[in-house]
Amino acid sequence: MWFLHFRHGQRAMNMYRFTNSELADIHFIYGLADGNGRAAVRLYRERYPTRRQPNRQTFARVHQNLVERGSFRATIEGTGRRRIARTPIFEEGVLHAVDQTPGTSVRELAASTGRSPTTIHRVLQGAALHPFHVQSVQSLQPDDPPRRVTFAQWFLNQIAADMHFASSVLFCDEATFSREGVFNTHNAHMWALNNPHSTRPRAIQQRFTVNVWAGIVGDSLLGPYILPPRVDTHKYLVFLQEVLPELLTDVPASIRRRMWFQQDGVPSHYARHVREHLDRTFLNRWIGRGGPVTWPPRSPDLSPLDFFLWSAMKGLVYDTIVVSEMDLVARISIAVARIREMPGVFEDVRQSMSRRCRACIHANGRNFEHFL
């Protein structure tokens, strides 16, 4: 019985594909054909070749609806669902509910109004509303926005005074790569006729991590350099004194002479010995906590390492399951090599940095991803 209701509902809804004027012409042609469906299809096609073409069952149903119900269209009676008119008051109520609670779901609106989700969708689409995913952003403290604006304005002023300034800043950072990486099961699918019950093994008892340093200056990507798992002040100072100069050997001398150094404000970067070394090495040309130019805290959205490099690397590293620590280190090196080969990628990063600074100022130092 439910199948009969469904078929009847389908036929009723199919009638709404035609306008009242078209339905009148369908019934007229059916009369000219003396109730012969096949002849009616032929006559209708000859007279209205550019219209949507009804089949012979449509001619019979239009005539039957007119005789039995006094209307060209079938009612929804018998389809298993009672049609309720969409009134302006109902639509205003739906839009008001969305305006008050933008995060409410279509199912919640359908349940609260007693209408179908399809009806709610049509109301929202008719008002040109679209569903958007919630975006994760960095949490900020109350005194962070002014610091972010100050840095963004300084950076743009430097570019205005020297168009090559952005190419002379060494942006650097550390990131931890684990065995598991980032895997979103909600976005992982296996298309098949039947459920293949695919699995993804996890090795909880065999965890390992790799601490990676990298830097971007001009068109050079420095590193990756594998740091100890825990970097204290002494280890970081040794890195700056002994390792960084070797990593900079491939950077053009013209950039090294005027290069600025940037780092964030983690404790090992803020130690007095580290700051004194940076003062001597870069002669007041460094950006960071306690430096000549302060790096704003909680600002990964302004760091090319955070808004570009780490996500690009992890997308390449975790393409398939990591089997060992050696495999993870090899994949990190391969990912960096592939990024270096991307044409124009570092110019794009510099352009993105400028856009982000402008967006930061426009947002008064608050989260600005929605302006990009």
Protein Blocks (a to p, Z undefined) as FASTA:
>chain_A
ZZmmmmmmmmmmmmmmpcfklmmmmmmmmmmnnopaklmmmmmmmmmmmbccddfklmmm
mmmmmmmnopabdcfehnlpacddddfklmmmmmmmmmmmmmbcfklmmmmnopafklmm
mmmmmnopacddddddddddfklmmmmmmmmmmmmmmmmmomklmmmpccdddddddfkl
padfklpccddfbdghiacdddfklgccdddddddehjbcedjddddfbdcfklmmmmmm
mmmmmmmmmpcfklmmmpccdddfbfklmpmklmmmmmmmnnopacdehiabdcdehilk
lgmklmmmmmmmmmmmmmpccfbfklmmmmmmmmmmmmmmpghklmmmmmmmmmmmmmmm
mnnopafklmZZ
